[in-house]
Amino acid sequence: MLLDRLKKITKKEIIADSVGKLFLRNLLKESLQYYVLDYVYSSAWGSSFLFKGGTCLRFCFGLPRLSEDLDFDIKNYKEFNLKKFCQSLSDYFIKKLQFKEFGLKVAKNNQQVYLKFPLMDQLGLKENNSESPILFLRLDLNPVDSNIYQEEISLISDDDFNFIIKRYALTDLFASKLAAILERTFKKGKGDIITFKGRDYFDLIWFLQKNIKPNFLRLENITGVKKNQLIKKIDNKVNQINLDYLKEDLLPLFRKRDFVNSFCNSFSELYQTNKNLFNTL
């Protein structure tokens, strides 16, 4: 069933180049995300797992981009048994779904779990020996970073899956996205160039255009940044954006690269047009 679902996706896509391959990989990951979410929220683990991040925005609110990972905050994190969780998740894929080749590894101080699906050969997507036959799906598992939030639920239902997700409210998700923009940095290349996740800035425009009010108390609790300091700090981050890096991060998340080019070229204007929302809150 799992492999058949992925084969259907693969047949529909036309791969023109390496960027197209990355998009297809992420599209396949999204299909696998359904299986993980179905497992989590159909099990006892679901009562303590709070879904968050870009994938939550996509599944629950229709964010129009792909997302690579699954992010959860876990209530009562000190009581969470990672070993037992990994074993039961493995049993789900290997025993219930009969995907015998499934594997996983734990990383980053036991807060990341990489699910390994060696199926690129079977999908006809491994063209040479330099390409990995494994499709990885990462789970980020963290303690709740602030007690200031509202818990909500969303129904996910299609031909193959039916489950109810437990997640943060949209206003809390916006606060967490702003915290990521303010605090998250990455090193790129041999020169360890400090950069950013372009997807965070796409999501920022998405939130602003939907007139979502961030949970300012949550944001301050996480970052120490007060409401009256926010615009200046976000402005500073936006002014440092390298449009090439913005484009590079977004391309594998959208089917239409012309849209990505247009978004990147228009980003500054989009931000200036929409940032006034902060002044009305």
C-alpha positions in Angstrom: 0.0 0.0 0.0 2.7 2.5 1.0 4.8 1.8 -2.1 1.8 1.8 -4.4 0.8 5.3 -3.1 4.3 6.6 -3.8 4.4 5.1 -7.3 1.2 6.9 -8.2 2.8 10.2 -7.1 6.0 9.5 -9.1 4.1 8.7 -12.3 2.4 12.1 -12.2 5.6 14.2 -12.0 7.8 15.3 -14.8 11.4 15.7 -13.7 13.3 18.2 -15.7 16.4 18.7 -13.6 17.9 18.4 -10.1 15.5 20.9 -8.7 12.6 18.8 -10.0 14.1 15.8 -8.3 14.3 17.6 -5.0 10.7 18.7 -5.3 9.6 15.2 -6.0 11.5 13.9 -3.0 9.7 16.4 -0.8 6.4 15.4 -2.4 7.1 11.8 -1.6 8.0 12.8 2.0 4.7 14.5 2.3 3.0 11.2 1.5 5.1 9.5 4.2 4.2 12.2 6.6 0.5 11.0 6.5 1.6 7.6 7.7 3.6 9.0 10.6 0.8 11.3 11.6 -1.8 8.5 11.3 0.4 6.4 13.6 1.0 9.1 16.2 -2.5 10.3 16.5 -4.1 6.9 16.4 -2.0 5.8 19.3 -1.5 6.7 22.9 1.4 9.0 22.0 -1.0 11.4 20.4 -2.3 12.7 23.7 1.1 14.3 24.4 2.3 15.3 20.9 1.6 18.9 19.9 2.0 19.3 16.1 3.8 22.5 15.0 5.9 24.0 12.2 5.5 24.3 8.5 4.1 20.8 8.0 1.4 21.6 10.6 0.5 24.8 8.7 0.3 22.8 5.5 -1.8 19.9 6.8 -4.1 22.0 9.0 -4.3 25.4 7.4 -3.4 24.9 3.7 0.0 26.5 3.6 0.8 26.4 -0.1 4.3 24.9 0.1 5.8 21.5 0.8 7.5 20.9 4.2 10.3 18.4 4.7 10.1 17.5 8.4 7.6 16.7 11.2 7.9 18.9 14.3 6.3 18.1 17.6 6.5 19.5 21.1 5.9 16.8 23.7 4.0 17.5 26.9 5.5 15.9 30.0 8.6 15.5 28.0 10.6 14.1 30.9 8.2 11.1 31.0 8.6 10.5 27.2 10.2 7.1 26.4 12.0 7.6 23.1 13.2 4.0 22.9 9.7 2.7 23.2 8.3 5.3 20.8 10.9 4.3 18.1 10.2 0.6 18.6 6.5 1.0 18.2 6.9 3.3 15.2 9.2 0.7 13.6 6.6 -2.0 14.3 3.9 0.1 12.6 5.9 0.3 9.4 7.5 -3.2 9.4 4.7 -5.3 10.8 1.5 -3.5 10.1 2.4 -1.9 6.7 4.8 -4.7 5.8 7.5 -2.3 4.7 10.3 -4.6 5.8 13.2 -2.3 4.7 12.2 0.4 7.1 14.9 1.7 9.5 15.5 4.7 11.8 18.3 6.4 13.6 18.3 8.8 16.6 20.4 12.0 16.5 20.9 15.4 18.1 20.7 14.6 21.8 17.8 12.2 21.2 15.6 15.0 19.8 15.7 14.0 16.2 14.6 10.7 14.6 15.5 10.0 11.0 13.1 7.5 9.4 14.8 5.7 6.5 12.9 4.4 3.5 15.2 2.7 1.0 12.8 2.8 -1.9 14.2 5.2 -4.5 15.3 2.2 -6.6 11.8 0.7 -6.6 10.4 4.1 -7.7 12.9 4.3 -10.6 14.4 7.5 -9.2 18.0 6.4 -8.5 19.8 7.1 -11.8 23.4 6.5 -10.7 25.4 5.2 -7.8 26.1 8.7 -6.5 22.4 9.1 -5.6 21.1 7.8 -2.3 18.5 5.1 -2.6 17.1 6.2 0.8 14.4 8.7 1.3 14.8 10.2 4.8 12.0 11.8 6.9 13.1 13.7 10.0 11.1 14.0 13.2 12.0 16.8 15.6 10.8 15.9 19.1 11.2 18.7 21.7 9.8 19.7 25.1 7.1 22.4 25.2 9.1 25.7 25.0 6.5 27.9 26.7 3.4 27.2 28.8 1.6 30.1 27.1 -0.4 28.5 24.3 -3.8 27.2 23.4 -4.2 23.6 22.3 -6.6 22.8 19.4 -7.4 19.9 17.1 -7.8 19.4 13.4 -9.5 16.6 11.4 -7.4 15.0 8.6 -9.4 12.8 6.3 -8.8 11.5 2.7 -9.3 8.2 0.9 -6.6 6.4 2.9 -6.4 8.2 6.3 -8.7 9.5 9.0 -7.2 10.9 12.2 -7.4 14.0 14.5 -4.3 16.0 15.1 -3.6 17.8 18.3 -1.7 21.1 17.6 -1.0 24.6 18.7 -3.5 27.4 17.8 -2.7 29.4 14.7 -1.8 32.5 16.8 0.7 30.3 18.7 2.2 28.9 15.5 2.7 32.5 14.3 4.5 33.4 17.5 6.8 30.3 17.1 7.4 31.3 13.5 8.5 34.8 14.5 10.7 33.3 17.2 12.4 31.1 14.5 13.0 34.2 12.3 14.5 36.1 15.2 16.7 33.3 16.6 17.3 30.7 13.9 20.5 30.9 11.9 22.5 28.4 9.8 26.0 28.1 8.5 26.4 27.6 4.8 29.4 26.3 2.8 33.1 26.2 3.6 33.1 29.8 4.8 30.5 29.1 7.4 28.4 31.9 6.0 25.5 32.7 8.4 22.2 32.4 6.6 18.6 31.7 7.2 15.7 29.5 6.2 13.9 31.1 3.2 10.7 29.2 4.0 10.4 31.1 7.3 10.0 34.3 5.3 7.5 32.9 2.9 5.5 31.8 5.9 5.8 35.2 7.4 4.1 36.8 4.4 1.5 34.0 4.4 0.6 34.8 8.1 0.5 38.6 7.5 -1.7 38.3 4.5 -4.2 36.2 6.5 -4.2 38.9 9.2 -3.2 36.4 11.9 -2.4 38.0 15.3 0.6 36.4 16.9 0.5 35.4 20.5 2.7 38.2 21.7 2.9 36.9 25.3 4.1 33.5 24.0 6.7 35.3 21.7 8.0 37.3 24.6 8.2 34.3 26.8 10.3 32.4 24.2 12.5 35.2 23.0 12.3 38.1 25.4 11.2 40.3 22.5 8.3 42.6 23.4 5.5 43.6 21.1 6.8 47.2 20.6 10.3 45.9 19.7 9.1 43.3 17.1 8.8 45.4 13.9 12.3 46.8 14.2 13.9 43.4 14.9 12.0 41.7 12.0 13.0 44.7 9.7 16.6 44.1 10.6 16.3 40.4 9.7 14.5 41.2 6.4 17.1 43.7 5.4 19.8 41.0 5.7 18.1 38.6 3.3 20.1 37.3 0.4 17.6 36.7 -2.4 19.7 33.9 -3.9 19.5 32.0 -0.6 15.8 32.8 -0.4 15.2 31.3 -3.8 17.5 28.3 -3.2 15.6 27.3 -0.1 12.1 27.7 -1.7 12.6 26.1 -5.1 12.4 22.5 -3.8 9.1 23.3 -2.0 7.1 24.5 -5.0 6.1 22.9 -8.3 6.2 26.1 -10.3 9.7 27.7 -10.2 8.3 30.8 -12.0 6.3 31.5 -8.9 9.4 31.2 -6.7 11.2 33.7 -8.9 8.3 36.1 -8.8 8.0 35.8 -5.0 11.7 36.4 -4.4 11.7 39.4 -6.7 8.6 40.8 -5.0 9.5 39.8 -1.4 10.6 43.3 -0.2 7.4 44.9 -1.6 5.2 42.1 -0.1 6.8 42.6 3.3 6.5 46.4 3.3 2.9 46.2 2.1 1.9 43.7 4.8 4.1 44.5 7.8 1.7 47.3 8.8 -0.5 44.6 10.3 1.8 44.6 13.3 0.9 48.3 13.9 -2.8 47.5 14.1 -2.5 44.7 16.7 
